[in-house]
Amino acid sequence: MSATAGLLRDRVVVISGVGPGLGRTLALRCAEHGADVVLAARTRERLEKVAAEVEGTGRRALVVPTDITDDESAAALVERVVSEFGRADVLVNNAFSVPSMKPLARTDFQQIRDSVELTVLGALRLTQLFAPALAESAGAVININSMVLRHSQERYGSYKLAKSALLAMSRSLATELGVQGIRVNSVAPGYIWGPILQGYFEHQADKYGTTVEQIYEHTAAASDLKRLPTTEEIADAVIFLASPMASAITGQCLDVNCGEYHH
């Protein structure tokens, strides 16, 4: 697709938590759909690698190292975006922290606090700060959630706690910001088939003496489509919600899991 066309033509998309997985794919897919992209995360080197790929599509990439748990750092991100582009059209809250994977009865409270600070309050902080610019552009916020919302498997309690709070916050923000023309939605991926999950499956295959293909098939067997969604497919759901095609959609959570869970 030409970067001069697409669902996000000439829009400015801000993405937090840009790393080698979904964040990178989001940036590239948004650029392919015609957007200029702002890359925000703590590690400059990682951001610059993604920026080089984005600029290869013919769109602009702005690198802004940011700690979204810090008021001053987050405010500096907004100031830089407005200074460079004069607008912001889409905010994608993609920042992620690895869950503790311990039962709630034994989870350290500080780990839960840190998870909520990043996943929930970090997203809220950016949404608050970008709200004036998004109101001017009748823009959109998309919060990246998780299929952990749909199950109560052991060891996911602290992660589900944070992601459930993120969903509740998203719905409240949709109501509060709707009068300003800002739409707020969520995307809840299932397993995401990409380099990170493939690396994990390779580790598991070595550990248990099996193959990546067998682990993939076993994992995908729980889904209706008998496969796992790719990073590109998750990104496309985000782009749809950010685009004019979703102009009447707000306060919703779009599950992208190949039918593993129905909601």
Secondary structure, 3 states (H helix, E strand, C coil): CCCCCCCCCCCEEEEECCCCCHHHHHHHHHHHCCCEEEEEECCHHHHHHHHHHHHCCCCCEEEEECCCCCHHHHHHHHHHHHHHHCCCCEEEECCCCCCCCCCHHHCCHHHHHHHHHHHHHHHHHHHHHHHHHHHHHCCEEEEECCHHHHCCCCCCHHHHHHHHHHHHHHHHHHHHHHCCCCEEEEEEECCCECHHHHHHHHHHHHHHCCCHHHHHHHHHCCCCCCCCCEHHHHHHHHHHHHCHHHCCCCCCEEEECCCCCCC
